[in-house]
Amino acid sequence: MARIQTDDFDTGGDIRRLTGSDYRVGGVVIFIGVARGASRGEEIARLEFECYPEMAEKEMNRLEEEARAKFDILNCLIVHRIGEIMAGENIVLIIVTSAHRAQAFDACEWMIDELKRRVPIWKKEYASSGARWVEGHP
Amino acid sequence: MTRLRLFAAVREKAGMDGFDLILTEPLPLRDFLTLAAEKSGISQEVIMNRYLLYAVNGDMRGLDFPVGPSDEVAVLPPLSGGV
C-alpha cells in the first residue's frame, strides 16, 4: 500500500514489512531519490513538495498494482515525502521484491519513471536567485 | 456544488487554492473552466493553457469530458515528483 508522508521513511522497516517471511524472495531492489543540493548551476538549500493527496495516493496504488501485473515480482512499495525537504534528505522510496533480480530491477525503473509522469506531485526549489517550481523531469 | 482545485504554480498565480461553482447541468470540462475563470476572476490563461493537465474526481481527463454538479476538477501543472 503506497504512502505519502512528511516524515523520513524507515527503509529497513519497510523492507522487513514487505518481505515478511516470504521464502520465495531471492532479491530486493531499492531506489531512493535524494534531494540534490544543486540545480542549473545554483546551490539548492531546500525543496518543497506539494501534492494532490487523494489522487496522488490513488495513482501510486495503481502503479503498485500495475507493476505486480506487468512484471514477475513478488511485492512492491512506493513511499513519497511531501513538505519541506533539505538538501541531502530522502524524497522517495521504491522497494521491489522478486525471486530473481532482473524483473525487480526492471520493475523498479519502470515505477520511478511512471511516478514522475503520472503522480500529481510538484517540486519547488529554493535557490539563491529565488524560488521556482520545477516543470518536467531532468 | 462543483469544486475547482488548484495546485503549485497554478495556485500561486491564481492567488487561491480552489473555487466552488453551482452547475445546473453537466458541462464539457473546457466550458466549465471558462465559466470558472469568469466567476472566480482568475485569468483564463492561468487555468487553460497547453502545459496543463486536468483531473475529474482524481482521474486524468480531456477537455471534452463532462463535468457534473458534484464533481471535483483539478488543474495540474507539469508534474515534478520523484527526484
Backbone of each chain as ProteinMPNN parsed JSONL, in Angstrom:
{"seq_chain_A": "MARIQTDDFDTGGDIRRLTGSDYRVGGVVIFIGVARGASRGEEIARLEFECYPEMAEKEMNRLEEEARAKFDILNCLIVHRIGEIMAGENIVLIIVTSAHRAQAFDACEWMIDELKRRVPIWKKEYASSGARWVEGHP", "coords_chain_A": {"N_chain_A": [[0.84, -1.197, 0.0], [0.779, 2.053, -1.047], [2.322, 5.082, 0.248], [2.034, 8.491, 1.331], [3.903, 10.872, 2.995], [5.104, 13.16, 5.539], [7.282, 12.812, 7.192], [10.617, 11.347, 7.322], [11.416, 8.181, 5.773], [11.575, 4.786, 7.029], [13.699, 2.779, 5.853], [14.738, 0.166, 6.314], [12.772, -0.932, 8.002], [10.549, -0.88, 6.284], [11.403, -2.663, 4.309], [11.522, -5.02, 5.789], [8.814, -5.317, 6.46], [7.748, -5.677, 3.929], [8.961, -7.961, 2.834], [8.531, -9.854, 4.817], [7.876, -13.1, 5.892], [8.284, -14.363, 3.536], [9.411, -16.968, 1.816], [10.032, -17.177, -0.839], [11.34, -14.964, -1.764], [14.123, -13.742, -3.479], [15.575, -11.593, -4.048], [15.958, -8.083, -3.355], [15.206, -5.018, -4.6], [16.038, -1.638, -4.36], [15.129, 1.731, -4.715], [16.132, 4.937, -3.904], [15.266, 8.231, -3.928], [16.984, 11.256, -3.647], [17.296, 14.56, -2.299], [18.879, 16.82, -4.331], [21.648, 19.027, -3.892], [22.15, 20.984, -5.681], [21.197, 22.745, -8.654], [20.836, 23.587, -12.036], [23.289, 24.921, -11.976], [23.21, 26.297, -9.603], [23.193, 26.622, -6.026], [21.057, 24.63, -4.072], [19.226, 24.942, -1.292], [16.989, 23.926, -0.067], [13.997, 21.991, -0.698], [10.546, 22.024, -1.654], [7.779, 19.998, -1.495], [4.65, 19.468, -2.963], [1.392, 18.028, -3.132], [-1.49, 16.549, -4.78], [-3.375, 15.173, -2.69], [-5.406, 13.048, -2.518], [-5.56, 12.066, -5.155], [-2.883, 11.509, -5.755], [-2.168, 9.461, -3.985], [-3.951, 7.499, -4.8], [-3.067, 7.085, -7.446], [-0.458, 6.202, -7.018], [-0.983, 3.787, -5.718], [-2.229, 2.461, -7.825], [-0.067, 2.262, -9.56], [1.555, 0.467, -8.146], [-0.09, -1.819, -8.259], [-0.184, -2.222, -11.051], [2.521, -2.722, -11.58], [2.864, -5.149, -10.263], [1.302, -6.749, -11.875], [2.487, -6.494, -14.372], [5.181, -7.228, -14.234], [7.3, -9.998, -13.282], [7.238, -10.158, -10.306], [7.33, -10.252, -6.675], [6.433, -8.492, -4.675], [5.826, -4.96, -4.026], [6.51, -1.503, -3.191], [5.746, 1.953, -2.755], [6.871, 4.951, -1.365], [6.406, 8.338, -0.794], [7.688, 11.457, 0.126], [6.324, 14.582, 1.277], [6.138, 18.208, 1.656], [8.557, 20.277, 3.372], [11.865, 19.647, 2.385], [15.198, 19.154, 3.054], [18.387, 19.704, 1.393], [20.055, 16.732, 0.527], [18.428, 15.091, 1.993], [16.087, 12.304, 2.097], [13.676, 11.673, -0.515], [11.965, 9.966, -2.049], [10.966, 6.543, -1.931], [11.33, 3.379, -3.335], [10.591, 0.016, -3.288], [11.198, -3.228, -4.405], [10.438, -6.632, -4.464], [11.525, -9.868, -5.497], [11.821, -13.16, -7.006], [13.984, -13.476, -8.648], [16.651, -11.33, -9.828], [16.485, -9.722, -12.215], [13.843, -9.008, -13.086], [13.023, -7.502, -10.923], [14.746, -5.278, -10.971], [13.949, -4.165, -13.44], [11.233, -3.601, -12.913], [11.452, -1.726, -10.854], [12.742, 0.44, -12.088], [10.82, 1.073, -14.014], [8.707, 1.844, -12.344], [9.625, 4.237, -11.051], [9.941, 5.895, -13.252], [7.291, 6.012, -14.24], [6.007, 7.088, -12.028], [7.018, 9.707, -11.985], [5.851, 10.637, -14.273], [3.096, 10.366, -13.961], [2.049, 10.814, -11.353], [0.462, 13.201, -9.333], [2.441, 15.324, -8.105], [4.403, 18.031, -7.009], [7.39, 19.987, -7.261], [9.232, 22.46, -5.581], [11.994, 24.515, -5.884], [14.355, 26.072, -3.774], [16.502, 28.409, -4.437], [19.53, 30.453, -4.514], [18.921, 32.556, -6.159], [16.238, 32.783, -5.927], [12.886, 31.349, -5.491], [11.509, 28.595, -7.318], [9.096, 26.743, -9.198], [9.573, 23.482, -10.32], [9.374, 22.297, -13.555], [8.603, 19.531, -15.371], [10.951, 16.794, -15.999], [14.287, 16.445, -15.347]], "CA_chain_A": [[0.0, 0.0, 0.0], [1.623, 3.242, -1.187], [2.144, 6.093, 1.301], [2.578, 9.843, 1.235], [4.141, 11.274, 4.385], [6.054, 14.272, 5.69], [8.484, 12.321, 7.882], [11.519, 10.467, 6.582], [10.984, 6.787, 5.849], [12.456, 3.805, 7.665], [13.886, 1.82, 4.746], [14.889, -1.193, 6.859], [11.458, -1.377, 8.484], [9.678, -1.145, 5.136], [11.869, -3.902, 3.662], [11.089, -6.157, 6.626], [7.353, -5.477, 6.332], [7.417, -6.123, 2.57], [9.414, -9.344, 2.597], [7.908, -10.709, 5.821], [8.526, -14.416, 5.958], [8.093, -14.961, 2.213], [10.635, -17.725, 1.491], [10.285, -17.123, -2.291], [12.127, -13.768, -2.086], [15.531, -14.005, -3.767], [16.26, -10.308, -4.216], [15.219, -6.863, -3.024], [15.782, -3.854, -5.277], [15.589, -0.412, -3.697], [15.517, 3.029, -5.266], [15.866, 6.073, -3.012], [15.535, 9.535, -4.531], [17.519, 12.166, -2.618], [17.28, 15.972, -2.711], [20.187, 17.331, -4.765], [21.973, 20.352, -3.343], [22.463, 21.914, -6.77], [20.361, 22.631, -9.844], [21.119, 24.654, -13.01], [24.473, 25.671, -11.56], [22.98, 27.057, -8.366], [23.021, 25.832, -4.811], [19.672, 24.497, -3.617], [19.284, 24.637, 0.142], [15.847, 23.089, 0.323], [12.924, 21.771, -1.664], [9.231, 21.88, -1.052], [6.937, 19.134, -2.327], [3.198, 19.611, -2.758], [0.699, 17.016, -3.932], [-2.953, 16.461, -4.752], [-3.241, 13.962, -1.875], [-6.311, 11.938, -2.839], [-5.219, 11.492, -6.455], [-1.507, 11.006, -5.742], [-2.155, 8.167, -3.31], [-4.67, 6.562, -5.685], [-2.223, 6.802, -8.61], [0.667, 5.385, -6.545], [-1.502, 2.426, -5.502], [-2.42, 1.894, -9.163], [1.269, 1.917, -10.065], [1.972, -0.774, -7.486], [-0.886, -2.926, -8.832], [0.254, -2.449, -12.434], [3.86, -3.329, -11.555], [2.705, -6.561, -9.876], [0.72, -7.467, -13.016], [3.323, -6.361, -15.57], [6.488, -7.858, -14.03], [7.291, -11.219, -12.48], [7.784, -9.771, -9.0], [6.532, -10.758, -5.565], [5.759, -7.393, -3.993], [6.464, -3.663, -4.246], [6.024, -0.426, -2.322], [6.212, 3.318, -3.031], [6.651, 5.949, -0.304], [6.875, 9.657, -1.254], [7.556, 12.51, 1.142], [5.933, 15.929, 0.851], [6.517, 19.244, 2.604], [9.913, 20.813, 3.211], [12.931, 18.634, 2.405], [16.502, 19.812, 2.94], [19.347, 19.037, 0.502], [20.64, 15.52, 1.109], [17.412, 14.234, 2.631], [15.337, 11.388, 1.232], [12.412, 12.146, -1.098], [11.078, 8.879, -2.482], [11.473, 5.185, -1.74], [10.645, 2.298, -4.068], [11.15, -1.299, -2.956], [10.611, -4.325, -5.185], [10.98, -7.952, -4.133], [11.261, -10.87, -6.529], [12.61, -14.382, -6.856], [15.232, -13.266, -9.402], [16.928, -9.89, -9.813], [16.246, -8.95, -13.447], [12.495, -8.441, -13.098], [12.923, -6.484, -9.861], [15.399, -4.061, -11.483], [13.083, -3.583, -14.484], [10.019, -3.06, -12.288], [11.814, -0.555, -10.063], [12.987, 1.543, -13.026], [9.523, 1.423, -14.596], [7.888, 2.532, -11.326], [10.037, 5.637, -10.812], [9.628, 6.643, -14.484], [5.838, 6.236, -14.294], [5.65, 8.0, -10.93], [7.334, 11.068, -12.403], [4.968, 11.003, -15.386], [1.655, 10.249, -13.689], [1.57, 11.102, -9.993], [0.393, 14.656, -9.159], [3.321, 15.858, -7.059], [5.167, 19.15, -7.573], [8.606, 20.313, -6.501], [9.687, 23.855, -5.641], [13.393, 24.642, -5.467], [14.735, 27.347, -3.168], [17.887, 28.702, -4.835], [19.961, 31.793, -4.078], [18.274, 33.57, -7.012], [14.801, 32.803, -5.639], [12.186, 30.066, -5.507], [10.855, 28.293, -8.588], [8.503, 25.419, -9.39], [10.259, 22.71, -11.353], [8.385, 21.758, -14.503], [9.232, 18.486, -16.166], [11.931, 15.967, -15.28], [15.62, 16.321, -15.958]], "C_chain_A": [[0.877, 1.25, 0.0], [1.328, 4.26, -0.08], [2.717, 7.439, 0.873], [2.746, 10.319, 2.665], [5.132, 12.432, 4.437], [7.369, 13.789, 6.313], [9.353, 11.465, 6.968], [11.035, 9.025, 6.734], [12.05, 5.918, 6.523], [12.643, 2.664, 6.664], [13.961, 0.382, 5.259], [13.56, -1.762, 7.326], [10.528, -1.714, 7.338], [10.101, -2.416, 4.396], [11.38, -5.113, 4.462], [9.592, -6.405, 6.49], [6.987, -6.08, 4.972], [7.804, -7.586, 2.335], [8.756, -10.314, 3.581], [8.645, -12.024, 5.92], [8.362, -15.146, 4.625], [9.393, -15.647, 1.762], [10.964, -17.675, -0.002], [11.204, -15.954, -2.667], [13.603, -14.13, -2.282], [16.311, -12.707, -3.934], [15.345, -9.152, -3.85], [15.923, -5.706, -3.727], [15.177, -2.599, -4.669], [16.036, 0.795, -4.51], [15.17, 4.087, -4.229], [16.238, 7.349, -3.756], [15.904, 10.513, -3.425], [17.528, 13.598, -3.166], [18.689, 16.443, -3.054], [20.412, 18.729, -4.2], [22.331, 21.362, -4.406], [21.528, 21.669, -7.942], [20.646, 23.831, -10.74], [22.268, 25.564, -12.54], [24.313, 26.48, -10.286], [22.841, 26.107, -7.186], [21.544, 25.815, -4.423], [19.716, 24.076, -2.145], [18.154, 23.713, 0.559], [14.835, 22.998, -0.81], [11.606, 21.744, -0.91], [8.385, 21.046, -2.016], [5.479, 19.319, -1.937], [2.525, 18.526, -3.591], [-0.808, 17.248, -3.893], [-3.189, 15.129, -4.025], [-4.119, 12.79, -2.304], [-5.897, 11.254, -4.149], [-3.82, 10.874, -6.443], [-1.462, 9.614, -5.1], [-2.837, 7.097, -4.173], [-3.768, 6.131, -6.849], [-1.005, 5.95, -8.209], [0.221, 3.95, -6.268], [-1.739, 1.707, -6.829], [-1.086, 1.434, -9.743], [1.763, 0.615, -9.449], [1.223, -1.978, -8.082], [-0.414, -3.251, -10.243], [1.621, -3.123, -12.479], [3.755, -4.814, -11.208], [2.167, -7.389, -11.05], [1.689, -7.54, -14.195], [4.647, -7.136, -15.454], [6.347, -9.093, -13.141], [7.96, -10.929, -11.132], [6.866, -10.309, -7.896], [5.756, -9.63, -4.889], [6.474, -6.082, -4.298], [5.804, -2.608, -3.361], [6.6, 0.914, -2.794], [5.888, 4.187, -1.817], [7.208, 7.277, -0.82], [6.672, 10.66, -0.132], [7.041, 13.799, 0.504], [6.328, 16.918, 1.952], [7.952, 19.683, 2.359], [10.956, 19.707, 3.35], [14.264, 19.339, 2.154], [17.405, 19.01, 1.999], [19.977, 17.843, 1.227], [19.631, 14.595, 1.761], [16.706, 13.351, 1.597], [14.042, 12.012, 0.733], [11.454, 10.98, -1.34], [11.773, 7.537, -2.294], [10.639, 4.212, -2.573], [11.358, 0.999, -3.709], [10.426, -2.352, -3.804], [11.255, -5.636, -4.731], [10.614, -8.939, -5.243], [12.106, -12.117, -6.239], [13.972, -14.204, -7.514], [15.409, -11.776, -9.689], [16.437, -9.115, -11.039], [14.88, -8.261, -13.44], [12.343, -7.346, -12.043], [13.591, -5.183, -10.296], [14.5, -3.373, -12.513], [11.861, -2.918, -13.867], [10.338, -1.764, -11.545], [12.038, 0.658, -10.979], [11.669, 2.023, -13.646], [8.691, 2.236, -13.592], [8.321, 3.974, -11.103], [9.75, 6.476, -12.065], [8.138, 6.981, -14.545], [5.391, 7.193, -13.198], [5.872, 9.451, -11.367], [6.385, 11.559, -13.484], [3.514, 11.149, -14.968], [1.178, 10.744, -12.34], [1.61, 12.622, -9.738], [1.138, 15.149, -7.919], [4.176, 16.933, -7.735], [6.293, 19.545, -6.637], [8.964, 21.783, -6.69], [11.106, 23.91, -5.1], [13.621, 26.03, -4.875], [16.227, 27.571, -3.436], [18.251, 30.104, -4.36], [19.282, 32.887, -4.901], [16.769, 33.645, -6.775], [14.189, 31.419, -5.72], [11.516, 29.854, -6.855], [10.271, 26.885, -8.575], [9.226, 24.731, -10.514], [9.189, 22.11, -12.258], [9.064, 20.751, -15.397], [10.364, 17.84, -15.383], [13.258, 15.902, -15.978], [16.121, 14.885, -15.89]], "O_chain_A": [[1.633, 1.479, 0.944], [0.224, 4.294, 0.463], [3.722, 7.523, 0.167], [1.825, 10.185, 3.471], [5.898, 12.653, 3.5], [8.439, 14.303, 5.99], [8.88, 10.926, 5.968], [10.338, 8.688, 7.691], [13.232, 6.26, 6.576], [11.86, 1.715, 6.628], [13.325, -0.513, 4.703], [13.254, -2.929, 7.08], [9.8, -2.706, 7.392], [9.251, -3.162, 3.91], [10.892, -6.093, 3.899], [9.148, -7.551, 6.413], [6.055, -6.877, 4.861], [7.06, -8.345, 1.713], [8.459, -11.455, 3.228], [9.872, -12.066, 6.018], [8.309, -16.375, 4.579], [10.353, -14.979, 1.376], [12.055, -18.082, -0.401], [11.783, -15.944, -3.754], [14.245, -14.723, -1.414], [17.541, -12.708, -3.96], [14.126, -9.225, -4.01], [17.1, -5.445, -3.476], [13.963, -2.505, -4.486], [17.186, 0.87, -4.942], [14.045, 4.129, -3.731], [17.386, 7.527, -4.164], [15.229, 10.593, -2.399], [17.742, 13.81, -4.359], [19.576, 16.468, -2.201], [19.473, 19.511, -4.052], [22.765, 22.471, -4.093], [21.116, 20.537, -8.197], [20.693, 24.965, -10.264], [22.224, 26.785, -12.685], [25.193, 27.264, -9.931], [22.43, 24.956, -7.33], [20.87, 26.845, -4.444], [20.187, 22.989, -1.809], [18.321, 22.841, 1.412], [14.822, 23.806, -1.739], [11.553, 21.48, 0.291], [8.293, 21.356, -3.203], [5.121, 19.326, -0.759], [3.036, 18.148, -4.644], [-1.321, 18.028, -3.091], [-3.203, 14.074, -4.66], [-3.634, 11.667, -2.44], [-5.884, 10.026, -4.243], [-3.599, 9.83, -7.056], [-0.803, 8.708, -5.608], [-2.376, 5.96, -4.266], [-3.716, 4.951, -7.194], [-0.574, 5.082, -8.969], [0.957, 3.004, -6.549], [-1.488, 0.508, -6.952], [-0.988, 0.361, -10.338], [2.32, -0.237, -10.141], [1.821, -3.015, -8.369], [-0.261, -4.42, -10.595], [1.858, -3.993, -13.316], [4.464, -5.641, -11.78], [2.514, -8.559, -11.211], [1.71, -8.529, -14.928], [5.168, -7.636, -16.45], [5.405, -9.213, -12.358], [9.071, -11.38, -10.853], [5.756, -10.766, -8.17], [4.577, -9.781, -4.569], [7.608, -6.093, -4.777], [4.697, -2.795, -2.856], [7.766, 1.007, -3.177], [4.768, 4.16, -1.305], [8.363, 7.336, -1.239], [5.608, 10.706, 0.487], [7.297, 14.066, -0.67], [6.787, 16.528, 3.025], [8.495, 19.486, 1.272], [10.935, 18.933, 4.307], [14.426, 20.038, 1.153], [17.224, 17.805, 1.825], [20.377, 17.943, 2.387], [19.943, 13.44, 2.051], [16.732, 13.621, 0.396], [13.39, 12.775, 1.446], [10.303, 10.995, -0.904], [12.985, 7.408, -2.47], [9.409, 4.222, -2.522], [12.58, 0.9, -3.816], [9.199, -2.355, -3.899], [12.478, -5.729, -4.629], [9.543, -8.855, -5.844], [12.97, -12.123, -5.363], [14.984, -14.703, -7.022], [14.425, -11.042, -9.784], [16.015, -7.966, -10.909], [14.776, -7.074, -13.75], [11.615, -6.375, -12.252], [13.07, -4.101, -10.025], [14.309, -2.157, -12.47], [11.494, -1.806, -14.246], [9.564, -0.809, -11.609], [11.582, 1.762, -10.681], [11.437, 3.224, -13.784], [8.044, 3.212, -13.971], [7.47, 4.854, -10.977], [9.359, 7.638, -11.953], [7.769, 8.111, -14.865], [4.499, 8.014, -13.411], [5.021, 10.312, -11.146], [6.139, 12.76, -13.6], [2.777, 11.953, -15.539], [0.0, 11.069, -12.194], [2.653, 13.254, -9.905], [0.558, 15.358, -6.853], [4.613, 16.773, -8.874], [6.183, 19.458, -5.414], [8.995, 22.287, -7.813], [11.39, 23.419, -4.007], [13.141, 27.031, -5.405], [17.09, 27.007, -2.763], [17.401, 30.848, -3.871], [19.086, 34.003, -4.42], [16.095, 34.488, -7.366], [14.881, 30.435, -5.984], [11.017, 30.799, -7.467], [10.861, 25.957, -8.021], [9.468, 25.334, -11.559], [8.229, 21.498, -11.79], [10.01, 21.089, -16.109], [10.7, 18.258, -14.275], [13.358, 15.365, -17.081], [17.223, 14.593, -16.355]]}, "seq_chain_B": "MTRLRLFAAVREKAGMDGFDLILTEPLPLRDFLTLAAEKSGISQEVIMNRYLLYAVNGDMRGLDFPVGPSDEVAVLPPLSGGV", "coords_chain_B": {"N_chain_B": [[-22.635, 21.07, -5.762], [-19.802, 22.072, -7.6], [-16.388, 21.586, -7.407], [-13.449, 23.415, -7.95], [-10.066, 22.742, -7.978], [-6.814, 23.934, -7.288], [-3.296, 23.743, -7.832], [0.145, 24.064, -6.743], [2.186, 25.891, -8.96], [0.046, 26.963, -10.391], [-1.846, 27.47, -8.425], [-0.523, 29.457, -7.002], [-0.307, 31.491, -8.958], [-2.992, 32.013, -9.419], [-3.786, 32.872, -6.952], [-5.406, 31.622, -5.173], [-6.624, 28.537, -3.704], [-8.742, 27.133, -4.598], [-12.142, 26.979, -5.876], [-15.65, 27.234, -5.719], [-18.434, 26.183, -7.649], [-21.843, 26.383, -8.693], [-23.423, 24.136, -10.626], [-26.016, 23.642, -12.937], [-26.403, 21.792, -14.821], [-24.553, 19.162, -16.547], [-21.368, 20.07, -17.931], [-19.034, 20.35, -20.663], [-15.586, 19.89, -19.848], [-13.926, 21.944, -20.824], [-15.726, 24.11, -21.125], [-16.549, 24.358, -18.53], [-14.195, 25.262, -17.296], [-13.87, 27.738, -18.507], [-16.135, 29.049, -17.554], [-15.575, 28.932, -14.814], [-13.301, 30.549, -14.66], [-14.384, 32.987, -15.367], [-16.283, 33.429, -13.298], [-14.703, 33.339, -10.987], [-12.752, 35.198, -11.308], [-10.202, 34.544, -11.915], [-7.516, 34.645, -14.199], [-8.111, 33.432, -17.451], [-6.045, 32.285, -18.895], [-4.377, 31.326, -16.932], [-5.565, 28.991, -15.952], [-6.15, 27.603, -18.221], [-4.165, 26.398, -20.442], [-1.688, 25.099, -22.746], [0.144, 23.617, -21.328], [-0.947, 22.448, -19.157], [-2.511, 19.789, -17.218], [-5.536, 17.94, -16.603], [-7.779, 16.778, -14.079], [-10.635, 14.882, -13.241], [-12.477, 14.118, -10.512], [-10.216, 12.785, -9.562], [-9.126, 11.386, -11.711], [-7.244, 11.539, -14.72], [-8.375, 13.617, -17.33], [-9.691, 14.649, -20.553], [-10.402, 17.765, -22.33], [-12.961, 17.578, -23.316], [-14.408, 16.073, -21.611], [-17.334, 15.384, -19.67], [-18.393, 17.446, -17.006], [-19.94, 17.192, -13.914], [-22.578, 18.295, -11.565], [-21.676, 17.583, -8.934], [-18.992, 17.116, -9.055], [-15.333, 17.013, -8.764], [-12.899, 19.085, -9.96], [-9.567, 19.227, -10.992], [-6.791, 21.306, -11.592], [-3.772, 20.685, -13.018], [-0.472, 21.521, -12.904], [2.613, 21.013, -14.878], [4.013, 17.909, -13.915], [6.275, 17.098, -11.224], [7.307, 15.227, -9.405], [9.13, 12.675, -7.567], [12.539, 12.541, -8.198]], "CA_chain_B": [[-21.565, 22.049, -5.922], [-18.621, 21.568, -8.301], [-15.207, 22.207, -6.803], [-12.24, 23.556, -8.756], [-8.89, 22.753, -7.098], [-5.615, 24.432, -7.971], [-2.096, 23.29, -7.141], [1.517, 24.508, -7.043], [2.36, 27.167, -9.667], [-1.276, 27.481, -10.783], [-2.441, 28.004, -7.189], [0.143, 30.732, -6.685], [-0.681, 32.507, -9.97], [-4.418, 32.339, -9.24], [-3.971, 33.515, -5.652], [-6.392, 30.855, -4.382], [-6.414, 27.097, -3.914], [-9.935, 26.495, -5.138], [-13.317, 27.813, -6.105], [-16.851, 26.392, -5.866], [-19.461, 26.663, -8.582], [-23.068, 25.575, -8.737], [-23.809, 23.823, -12.01], [-27.376, 23.09, -13.009], [-26.327, 20.646, -15.734], [-23.153, 18.858, -16.892], [-20.722, 20.901, -18.963], [-17.697, 19.848, -21.024], [-14.536, 20.467, -18.998], [-13.47, 23.214, -21.439], [-16.705, 25.16, -20.809], [-16.516, 24.528, -17.076], [-13.023, 26.089, -16.955], [-14.173, 29.102, -18.97], [-17.101, 29.593, -16.592], [-14.893, 29.093, -13.528], [-12.435, 31.728, -14.771], [-15.27, 34.164, -15.387], [-16.91, 33.629, -11.978], [-13.72, 33.485, -9.895], [-11.847, 36.319, -11.58], [-8.871, 34.022, -12.287], [-7.256, 34.793, -15.626], [-8.357, 32.164, -18.162], [-4.731, 31.757, -19.304], [-3.767, 30.63, -15.782], [-6.12, 27.631, -15.782], [-6.32, 26.957, -19.528], [-3.071, 26.554, -21.404], [-1.306, 23.787, -23.282], [1.055, 22.912, -20.443], [-1.675, 21.908, -18.003], [-3.298, 18.555, -17.279], [-6.758, 18.093, -15.813], [-8.345, 15.557, -13.495], [-12.002, 14.983, -12.72], [-12.613, 13.104, -9.457], [-8.962, 12.045, -9.37], [-8.652, 10.697, -12.917], [-6.884, 12.455, -15.806], [-9.432, 13.72, -18.352], [-9.508, 15.649, -21.605], [-11.262, 18.951, -22.236], [-14.344, 17.279, -23.729], [-15.047, 15.234, -20.587], [-18.425, 16.101, -19.0], [-18.25, 17.745, -15.569], [-21.283, 17.237, -13.325], [-22.801, 19.197, -10.438], [-20.98, 17.281, -7.671], [-17.637, 16.646, -9.387], [-14.169, 17.812, -8.362], [-11.994, 19.302, -11.096], [-8.249, 19.701, -10.548], [-5.887, 21.814, -12.623], [-2.47, 20.13, -12.642], [0.694, 21.995, -13.656], [3.519, 19.9, -15.209], [4.352, 17.161, -12.697], [7.727, 17.051, -10.947], [7.597, 14.399, -8.241], [10.287, 11.79, -7.718], [13.797, 13.225, -7.861]], "C_chain_B": [[-20.367, 21.405, -6.616], [-17.407, 22.341, -7.81], [-14.062, 22.248, -7.808], [-11.068, 23.607, -7.789], [-7.639, 23.101, -7.893], [-4.387, 24.073, -7.152], [-0.835, 24.013, -7.63], [1.535, 25.85, -7.785], [1.017, 27.79, -10.037], [-1.971, 28.109, -9.569], [-1.834, 29.37, -6.868], [-0.249, 31.83, -7.664], [-2.124, 32.959, -9.78], [-4.666, 33.075, -7.922], [-5.046, 32.842, -4.815], [-6.184, 29.37, -4.666], [-7.651, 26.386, -4.435], [-11.077, 27.472, -5.27], [-14.51, 26.871, -6.305], [-17.85, 27.025, -6.824], [-20.695, 25.783, -8.467], [-23.444, 25.383, -10.199], [-25.217, 23.247, -11.994], [-27.405, 21.885, -13.949], [-24.863, 20.372, -16.079], [-22.647, 19.763, -18.026], [-19.431, 20.217, -19.388], [-16.647, 20.585, -20.187], [-14.066, 21.827, -19.514], [-14.411, 24.362, -21.038], [-16.742, 25.419, -19.301], [-15.366, 25.465, -16.683], [-13.243, 27.544, -17.369], [-15.108, 29.787, -17.979], [-16.427, 29.868, -15.233], [-13.986, 30.323, -13.541], [-13.277, 32.998, -14.673], [-15.818, 34.464, -13.987], [-15.887, 33.933, -10.876], [-12.825, 34.708, -10.071], [-10.423, 35.867, -11.883], [-8.695, 34.202, -13.795], [-7.413, 33.431, -16.314], [-7.039, 31.488, -18.555], [-4.071, 30.954, -18.167], [-4.284, 29.195, -15.658], [-6.383, 26.908, -17.107], [-5.14, 27.298, -20.412], [-2.512, 25.171, -21.717], [-0.365, 22.995, -22.376], [0.33, 22.166, -19.321], [-2.343, 20.574, -18.297], [-4.518, 18.773, -16.392], [-7.199, 16.742, -15.267], [-9.77, 15.867, -13.059], [-12.175, 13.809, -11.76], [-11.373, 12.191, -9.373], [-8.473, 11.248, -10.557], [-8.371, 11.724, -14.013], [-7.972, 12.432, -16.883], [-9.085, 14.791, -19.369], [-10.55, 16.752, -21.505], [-12.711, 18.709, -22.669], [-15.109, 16.503, -22.653], [-16.152, 16.008, -19.859], [-18.208, 16.241, -17.491], [-19.647, 17.933, -14.991], [-21.353, 18.108, -12.084], [-22.09, 18.833, -9.127], [-19.551, 16.778, -7.901], [-16.553, 17.56, -8.805], [-13.204, 17.875, -9.546], [-10.67, 19.832, -10.555], [-7.44, 20.165, -11.745], [-4.467, 21.457, -12.179], [-1.351, 20.725, -13.499], [1.613, 20.816, -13.993], [4.068, 19.241, -13.94], [5.863, 17.129, -12.478], [8.046, 16.313, -9.653], [8.81, 13.521, -8.515], [11.541, 12.515, -7.307], [14.147, 14.246, -8.917]], "O_chain_B": [[-19.963, 20.302, -6.25], [-17.392, 23.572, -7.796], [-13.743, 21.241, -8.441], [-11.065, 24.427, -6.871], [-7.435, 22.628, -9.011], [-4.428, 24.094, -5.922], [-0.765, 24.497, -8.76], [0.97, 26.832, -7.305], [0.868, 29.011, -10.001], [-2.607, 29.157, -9.683], [-2.541, 30.312, -6.509], [-0.496, 32.966, -7.261], [-2.445, 34.135, -9.956], [-5.642, 33.814, -7.794], [-5.543, 33.427, -3.853], [-5.65, 28.986, -5.706], [-7.622, 25.181, -4.687], [-10.999, 28.623, -4.841], [-14.396, 25.844, -6.974], [-18.077, 28.235, -6.808], [-20.599, 24.59, -8.179], [-23.744, 26.341, -10.911], [-25.557, 22.451, -11.119], [-28.316, 21.059, -13.884], [-24.018, 21.254, -15.921], [-23.386, 20.151, -18.93], [-18.786, 19.565, -18.566], [-16.811, 21.761, -19.863], [-13.837, 22.749, -18.732], [-13.958, 25.444, -20.663], [-16.94, 26.55, -18.857], [-15.537, 26.35, -15.844], [-12.843, 28.465, -16.657], [-14.907, 30.944, -17.611], [-16.676, 30.891, -14.596], [-13.909, 31.053, -12.553], [-12.917, 33.952, -13.983], [-15.816, 35.614, -13.547], [-16.171, 34.691, -9.949], [-12.218, 35.193, -9.115], [-9.536, 36.696, -12.087], [-9.616, 33.943, -14.57], [-6.917, 32.415, -15.827], [-6.939, 30.261, -18.546], [-3.306, 30.023, -18.417], [-3.53, 28.289, -15.3], [-6.787, 25.745, -17.117], [-5.11, 28.348, -21.053], [-2.825, 24.196, -21.035], [-0.106, 21.82, -22.635], [0.929, 21.349, -18.622], [-2.691, 20.262, -19.435], [-4.537, 19.665, -15.545], [-7.018, 15.705, -15.904], [-10.071, 16.959, -12.576], [-12.036, 12.65, -12.151], [-11.486, 10.987, -9.143], [-7.501, 10.503, -10.437], [-9.148, 12.658, -14.217], [-8.43, 11.366, -17.294], [-8.306, 15.706, -19.102], [-11.47, 16.677, -20.691], [-13.584, 19.539, -22.418], [-16.318, 16.302, -22.772], [-15.945, 17.158, -19.471], [-17.882, 15.275, -16.802], [-20.44, 18.725, -15.5], [-20.334, 18.602, -11.602], [-21.917, 19.707, -8.279], [-18.976, 16.101, -7.049], [-16.809, 18.699, -8.414], [-12.756, 16.849, -10.059], [-10.648, 20.769, -9.757], [-7.407, 19.503, -12.782], [-4.016, 21.87, -11.11], [-1.29, 20.459, -14.699], [1.423, 19.725, -13.455], [4.524, 19.918, -13.018], [6.636, 17.132, -13.437], [8.934, 16.712, -8.9], [9.435, 13.618, -9.571], [11.62, 13.049, -6.2], [15.17, 14.921, -8.808]]}, "name": "protein", "num_of_chains": 2, "seq": "MARIQTDDFDTGGDIRRLTGSDYRVGGVVIFIGVARGASRGEEIARLEFECYPEMAEKEMNRLEEEARAKFDILNCLIVHRIGEIMAGENIVLIIVTSAHRAQAFDACEWMIDELKRRVPIWKKEYASSGARWVEGHPMTRLRLFAAVREKAGMDGFDLILTEPLPLRDFLTLAAEKSGISQEVIMNRYLLYAVNGDMRGLDFPVGPSDEVAVLPPLSGGV"}
